Amino acid sequence: MTTRRPGPHILQVLAIDHRTAPGGLGGAADAARERLDSFERLAVDAVAGVAAGREGFGATLDATPGAAAWRAITRSALWIGRAVHRRGAPPLEAPCAGSLAVQLTEWPIGITAHCRYQVHPDDARPLIDAQERSLGEVAALCRGQARELLVEIVTGGPGAGGADTMAGALARIYALGVCPDWWLLGGQPDTQSWEPCARVISSNDAYCRGILLGLAAATEPAAALEVAAAIPLVRGFVAGGSIVRSAAAEWLAGRLSDEAARAQVAERFRALADRWSAARDPRHDRRQRSAD
């Protein structure tokens, strides 16, 4: 039994963050940041339009989203994931538990905390220890607030994205006593490669909501999505740059109107959602536990 609140069984999510901007924001001026904020609001509107009031659609935001995008998404019925730490900041720069607790308390309780866990063969032990402490702090705070947690595993180095590495990272996080509600994992080349990850999750947490397929780094997102759709524990996807980057570039350059930019993002996001629906066996998504 669990006291978890009801929630979507499938999630189709658009990543709306600094990766939206061509080349990233970097040290962009305030004016550029304000313009990008306005585009992010358009992207939120596009997702809401595709959702058309249906559950199972959402967006992920940076730790410090722009005001316009933040207002738009908190007024919508979309599922929301928000990064806990500033993107690009190493774990050693993570905020202390006190400031993080205040930060999370200020968020509406329905917002899922999004925490990144980096796996790289060259990471020094102090960096790994700091990252694990930070993840443990985030998980403890989420439990205390009855807030859901999404953990994204980010791999680096030769062969680091393989199934064994991913499964090892999952097992390590469970060994730390962290049981995320959602996992965000990169794609695998075939269904067999997904099995080690699914096995680790199933054996450690029967109430996990599932895996979201991360498509940000996928060279062939459609192929990765179709492979993942065959895995019952994969419950949706998070896509970003491939959908919004060109629209953002054209809009920021003044070559796309607000309406045209919104329509372009909506069209691409809808196409990916339709592909997921076509590839997915609906039997995988039947609700079997009241905990879901």
C-alpha positions, 0 to 999 in steps of 0.5 A: 500500500502507498499514500501516493496521490493519483497521477498520470499513468503515461507522460508525454513531456516537452523539455522547456529549458536553456537547451531551447535556445540555439547554442544555449543561453550561456552568458546571455544578456537580460534582454535575450533571457527575457526574449527566450522566456517569452518563447518558452511561454509559447512552447508551454501553450503549444503543449497545452494545445496538444493536450487539449485538457487530457492528462498525461502531457507535461513539461520540464523547466529549469531551476530558474524558469522565466516568469512568463513560462512559469506563470503559464505552466502553473495555470495549466493542467499540465504535469510539471517537472522542475529542475532542483539544481541549476543546469550545468552546476556540478554536484559540489555546488548544490545548495545546502539542505536548508536553502533547498528545503525553502526552495521546494517549500515555495513550489506548488506541491503538484510539481515534481522535483527533477534531479540529475545523477551523472555517471562518468568514469573519470569522476573523482570520488569526492565528486561522486560522494557530493553528488550522492549526498545531494541526491539523498537530501533531495529525496528526503525533502521530497518524502517529507513534503509528499512531493514526487521525484524524477531522477535523470541519469546522465552518462558520459565517457566511452560506452557509458550509456550502455545497459549495464552502466545504466542498470548499475547506476539504478542499483546504486541509487536504490542502495542509497535508499532513494526510490524515485517516482519516475526515472528519466533514462536515455534510449537503448538500441533494442528491447533486450538492452532495456531488460537489466534496467527494468529488472533493477527497478521492478526488484527494488520498487514495485510502486515506481511509476515508471521510466520516461525515455529521454530523447534530448540526445537521441540521433534517431528519436523516432527509432528510440521511441518505438523500441522503448514503447515495447517495454511495459515499464517505459511510460512515456518520453521527454523530448526537447531540442529536436522539437523546439530548437529551430522554431526558437531560432526562427522566432528569436530572429523575427522570422516567425510570428508567435502564432507560427512558432506555437503551431510549429512546436505543437505540430512536432510535439503532436507527431511524436505523441502520435508515434508513441501512441501508434507504437504502444501496446495499450495492454501495457498501460492498464491500471492494475494497482490502486496505488497508481 
